[in-house]
Amino acid sequence: MYRTHTCGELRIDNVGQEVILSGWIQGVRNLGGMTFITLRDRYGITQLVFDENTSDELKEKTAQLGREFVVKVGGKVIERSSKNPKMPTGDIEITVNNLEILNKSEIPPFTIEDETDGGDELRMKYRYLDLRRNPVRANLELRHRMGQEIRKYLDGEKFMEIETPYLIKSTPEGARDFIVPSRMNPGEFYALPQSPQTFKQLLMVSGFDRYFQIVKCFRDEDLRADRQPEFTQIDCEMSFVEQEDILTIFEGLAKYLFKEVKGLDFTEQFPRISYEEAMNSYGSDKPDIRFGMKFSEITKLAQGKGFKVFDSVEYIAGINAQACATYTRKQLDALTDFVKRPQVGANGLVYVKYNEDGSFKSSVDKFFGAEDLQEWANFMNAKPGDLLLILAGGKDKTQSALNDLRLEMGDRLGLRDKDTFAPCWVVDFPLLEWNEDEERFFAKHHPFTSPKKEDLDLFETDPGKMRANAYDFVINGVEIGGGSIRIFDADLQKKMFAALGISKDEAEEKFGFLLDAFKFGAPPHGGIAFGFDRWCSVFGGSESIRDFIAFPKNNSGRDVMIDSPSEVDAKQLEELALNLKKPDLK
Amino acid sequence: MYRTHTCGELRIDNVGQEVILSGWIQGVRNLGGMTFITLRDRYGITQLVFDENTSDELKEKTAQLGREFVVKVGGKVIERSSKNPKMPTGDIEITVNNLEILNKSEIPPFTIEDETDGGDELRMKYRYLDLRRNPVRANLELRHRMGQEIRKYLDGEKFMEIETPYLIKSTPEGARDFIVPSRMNPGEFYALPQSPQTFKQLLMVSGFDRYFQIVKCFRDEDLRADRQPEFTQIDCEMSFVEQEDILTIFEGLAKYLFKEVKGLDFTEQFPRISYEEAMNSYGSDKPDIRFGMKFSEITKLAQGKGFKVFDSVEYIAGINAQACATYTRKQLDALTDFVKRPQVGANGLVYVKYNEDGSFKSSVDKFFGAEDLQEWANFMNAKPGDLLLILAGGKDKTQSALNDLRLEMGDRLGLRDKDTFAPCWVVDFPLLEWNEDEERFFAKHHPFTSPKKEDLDLFETDPGKMRANAYDFVINGVEIGGGSIRIFDADLQKKMFAALGISKDEAEEKFGFLLDAFKFGAPPHGGIAFGFDRWCSVFGGSESIRDFIAFPKNNSGRDVMIDSPSEVDAKQLEELALNLKKPDLK
């Protein structure tokens, strides 16, 4: 037997018991006649003590021990003379009378501590050692807990988990597919799913009514920071529902997870923010509503006063940074530099200090008197002591830049605490999105997304104005999920394809089997998909999804631990009837 | 709102309520002035009634309805005059005052009934309609229930579900990999996992202690009947355990599933049968122990009596088919034909009828007298009225053929009821398997499987005799799962590689990163993997795993519904730096 207890289990009540523990050597401290060893496993750390009564043989063994050796020890639980209240097992220790080295360890390339000395690359190469560290293990424990609780909730709501295939069909739509050559069908390929979208809609046609799956999805994209070629989705679909039904069920899921996983009670309905309001107030369709600082548009107020920069633009708006009128020149310059960064893209920043004494000091004093500025201040709900930060330019670009500035100010003012959670729904997304390059509309969500009934007339008159029954779920400015009510009516679908410039033949080729299925009695249905990695990372208070994936890939799509992708045998390619284009360049 | 209730929900207590239901038209019966319509959804069937009070408008609508139309109806729950005790909703019906056709349906290519008129191929092409049928839906409901309960049990036992990657590295070992070309690393490939074996062992090195995952695996094999290129595994691994710990935990899982999913109590320990005993008694390492009819070897008893066929062979054994002495010539001929089939491969069948009157009649009366046959009968525990069926030949081949005959007799005698479950463990598998063609040993399980301690000396003297800490879980003659205790000691691993003829360089190339990981303190560990599709099919009483997969592939690895695999755009291949070998042959 390797153990009677785990290393996280023993308490003062166990004093006097003979126990067996197994685990890894965390540390060895020699204090003259006494040796203290900390033994670690997944469940915790227990202190072992070797004192003057320890046999010579045992002492010799302990002298051989190094960090990360695997040992099994037998001994008696005793009360510690100096207790450690920070450790759950801190009231006790084990006087060891038996020690067996189960396995040795080379010296690890970095320390297995909460704060390690290992750099990112080294830790990824030795990910199996990185995973031994408490914070990383805690992340995966959180992920495990999330997965189990999600299933518990959805099972309780009568959702059926149904596995859809991984070897599916490539469609030249959306992101790039990973493809898989078929040996049994030479010259043909499977594709790995970017999402089970069509399959879940087929399952609704099949009458499964409520489907979910926690499932890997694949996208062969050029990886931006924090994107992974394989990622996990909580994929859900329901029949005989309207948007409201879906929001209710999945707001329920979110509240359940907040409660079960984070211990947080959300009793009120989550805020629902229209896409339009989100853009106008936050400049983003994934607003971080942990703090206010909403945009105020002052285009009308600020134009016509002779300030050419303002007079020539489409849009002028600002935020009110409360109690920041005392910002120094240096601080304001830093903010100006921030908004001028290419990633943010503003041309400059206008500030208005509303001083405690009621006076104003602004970067546009030449053009605007105290009366003008007072008007802005009133409009923007500023009080003496506040600082107004104003950007101007094209509407979309300026909203985007002001969003960045707002988040930056939120960070600077400590308004974005990772342990505070502010969930919301963003609803009423536009149905279509105009693509300047191709001069045509694209589906904002996907081509099966249903328009709002009240907007149907706009198909003929102004399709760009149509709103969709589409919704995103956002926590702390991070898009956690999104979905839509689907079109299930053949005529409406035709109109939609027409608006997207998709011909009948093209529709047939791309979505043929789904359209065929819809001929046999498709129910009204809709769904949502959540990014599981992302949800875990937000709950874990991290910005990186990699921290919540056991074996992530780097930004070149490589797994540096197993050194993959890699070359394959010529025989394998032969069997697949494939040639490499440049076989001799490597 | 689409519904206040589902079609499976209404009972006599609901009489008098106004309800809204949505679903598919199962059938329409016109009985003069009355029309009865059955409305179906996932949850059940409810009868709608339209009588003389029905408005003309509504009557007109019902006249348009066809099978599988999707409708929403409003009406009042009333008590049926002639109740249907076979239907959960059979006490009530709905008098409809409102009907909306949500979607029409073309006439389905086969009937959506428990017993359909659709052939296999047609049902696969229209799988989304096949899935509407009760038995198929029930299979996937069983699968869903299994998945949830497995997670509940393992979570309760402190197993963590950890997702391992799908884009991994090809290893030219075992079955053939599916490979995935990497665009970002031209000329290089990922492989899809055949199992997460190495990753779960790495997770043990990482200290996760108890891991599981319900996960898709991939094998590019020439498909035999009922094999799928992608299949689902319940993959588990534990640290600081011996074989007994693993058997205990997973016997617990099986008992829990029998109880929760099938309502069956298994209170006794499952039988544990050594590999040797399984082969000697059943001729199979996955014995169906729903019935006895064990083999009796009579080589010594039967040789030396002048019957050349017997005298010249390695092995003679038989089974006792109780109360079958009355078998006719025709029945016995059929059995002889059965064993002579190429798949079974015996040369002939010897029978001995032990008649009710105590006399014997056999196909070898010329060589064996009543005394001889009585001796056989005694040895084989036969009573008057029994029939002995005997095969002779090489030991392996004869055991295999006698296994087939035993199962055939089990079927003929009704001893293999699909609702009776007989689980067992098969243990003490051989460590190595001699390959005649390559004249070397292969690992029976895999190269990390640990030999039994007491057999270690055999490495030098008789490696073929070594037994492994390996075990299979079998229900009703179907292998549901298998696993082993792993080698975690570097020296022992070296010996194992030596026995397998794997050089140091080869080991480094194939298992390098796992061997590297083992240098940093690998704990003793072991695990098991269950075939999830298979387990579902056995619980569901079916021999086909395809019945328990929502969207299975056919025997050529094709999904005929979505028509995959398929050709891809030249541009996709271009991006992947690949050429097809015979681009113009298609």
Interface residues (C-beta under 8 A of the other chain):
Chain A: M1 Y2 R3 T6 S22 W24 R40 D41 R42 Y43 E68 F69 V70 K72 L102 N103 K104 S105 E106 P108 Y126 R127 Y128 L129 L131 R132 R137 L140 E141 R143 H144 G147 Q148 R151 D155 M160 E161 I162 E163 T164 P165 Y166 L167 I168 K169 S170 P172 R176 D177 F178 I179 V180 P181 S182 R183 M184 N185 P186 G187 E188 F189 Y190 A191 L192 T198 F199 L202 L203 V205 S206 G207 F208 D209 K216 F218 D220 D222 L223 P229 E230 T232 F240 V241 E242 F488 D489 F513 A517 F518 K519 F520 G521 A522 P523 P524 I549 A550 F551 K553 S556 G557 R558 D559 M561 I562 D563 S564 P565 S566 E567 V568 D569 Q572 E575 L576 A577 L578 N579 L580 K581 K582 P583 L585 K586
Chain B: M1 Y2 R3 T6 S22 W24 R40 D41 R42 Y43 E68 F69 V70 K72 L102 N103 K104 S105 E106 P108 Y126 R127 Y128 L129 L131 R132 R137 L140 E141 R143 H144 G147 Q148 R151 D155 M160 E161 I162 E163 T164 P165 Y166 L167 I168 K169 S170 P172 R176 D177 F178 I179 V180 P181 S182 R183 M184 N185 P186 G187 E188 F189 Y190 A191 L192 T198 F199 L202 L203 V205 S206 G207 F208 D209 K216 F218 D220 D222 L223 P229 E230 T232 F240 V241 E242 F488 D489 F513 A517 K519 F520 G521 A522 P523 P524 I549 A550 F551 K553 S556 G557 R558 D559 M561 I562 D563 S564 P565 S566 E567 V568 D569 Q572 E575 L576 A577 L578 N579 L580 K581 K582 P583 L585 K586
